Amino acid sequence: QECVDPSQTSLGDWECRCTPPSTDRATGRAAAECTFDECSDAGNLQKCLEKEQECVDADWTSLGDWVCRCFAPAVGEKLMGAATCEVDECADHDVCQAAGQVCRDPSRAVFNDWVCECAPQSGTEGTPALMAPADCQPPPESECKVGAIARVCADAGQTCTDPNFAVTGDWE
């Protein structure tokens, strides 16, 4: 606060005034409380609004403590500037778990990029699917495990080999 005496010829008219940007004054005594919502400053507010965040000044009695805060479901806040907002989209989607799969969110700063993947312990494989269950299938097996093919080789005293499990008819 600062003391101001507007008239040096009158007694008792001195004032305590809050220093800017706070606004409050009292005549003949200390100002009750010097407060300032830093989010009322257009420049501070704009920093948050540009990134679609809210401006929060929890303590109007101190300066330099305002934050930009992300709107839910995103989380993140930054002192005196725009925050990095992150969302774990897997926490909001049970599509993958319902299909017995694993959800993975590759970037918590990017929305709508979560994928379902085949669960490693499931014994299946497949390509991850964006925002939907993956097509998980058992891995291809060797044709040599088929009884009739295995017997052909065994009856001839030979070992069956299958160079590519994904290709049918290439066993030797």
Secondary structure, DSSP 8 states (H G I E B T S, - for coil): -EEE-S-TTSSS--EEE--TT---EEESS--S-----GGGSHHHHHHHHTTT-EEE-S-TTSSS--EEE--TTSB-EEETS----B--GGGG--HHHHTTEEEE-S-TTSSS--EEEE-GGGT-B---EETS----B-----GGGSHHHHHHHHHTT-----S-TTSTT---
